[in-house]
Amino acid sequence: MFLRSILLGAATAVLFAAPASAAMPSIDPLNPCYVVAQETQRELVGVNATGFTPLKQVEIFVDDITQGTADVLYDGTVHGSVPAPFVESDQRTFSIRLAELGSSNTATAFSSVTKFSVTQTPKSARTSQRVRFKGRGFMAPTYVWAHYVFNGRARKTVQVAYPAGPCGTFDQRRHQFPFKKPREGSWTIQFDQLQDYNPMAMTKVLMTIKVKRAPKRSQLR
C-alpha cells in the first residue's frame, strides 16, 4: 500500500509537470474557387482564423501583398474578409496569409480565383459554323443557358452545358447560331444560369455577334 501511494504520487507529479501545448494558428478552409468579373467586381473571401494571441493584431496578405490589419479577439480568433485578387483571364491559385504583429505567429491558406467569362474560338465565324464556347465562373449548381437576343428580344434560348469543377467551367463545340439565317445586324448572346431570358440578370456574360450577309458569287467576279 505504501509502494502504491509512491507510484501514484510520481505519476501525478509527471502529469502536472507536462504543460499543455498552445494551438498553432490556422485559417479555416477557404471556398475552392472565387469569381471576379472586373476590378470593381470581385468576390469577397471570408477569412476566419484561430490560435493567435488574444487582443493582438494581424496583418493580412493576399499573394504576399498587404491588405491591412485586423484585431485578434479575446479568444484568439480573427474574422474578416478581403476581395479576391483580380485575374485578366482563366484562373490561378492565390494565397491568404495572416501574420501576427510582433510575433512569429502566422497562418496561410490557398484557393483559386477565376475570371467570369465566355470565349468563342474562332472569334470570327459563319453563323452556321461550329465554334468552341468556353466559359468559367458559373458557380450555381444548374445549367448554363445561351439567350440569342436581337433588337432587345430573345429569339432563341438553348441549354449550353452543366458547369464542372470548383470554378464552374464548361467547354462546348456547337453551331454559333442554333437556327438558320439569323437576321443581319447586331446580335447579343447572353450566357447565364436562368432558363428564361432576363436582361436584368445579376450574373451574366454578354457576347456581341455582327451578322453580315456574304456577297453573292456574281459580285465576287
Beta strands, then each sheet from edge to edge (+ up, - down):
strand 1: 26-27
strand 2: 33-38
strand 3: 41-42
strand 4: 44-50
strand 5: 57-62
strand 6: 65-71
strand 7: 78-83
strand 8: 91-100
strand 9: 106-115
strand 10: 117-121
strand 11: 130-136
strand 12: 144-150
strand 13: 153-161
strand 14: 170-175
strand 15: 185-192
strand 16: 205-211
sheet 1: 1+ 4- 7+
sheet 2: 3+ 2- 9- 8+ 5- 6+
sheet 3: 10+ 11- 14+
sheet 4: 13+ 12- 15+ 16-
end
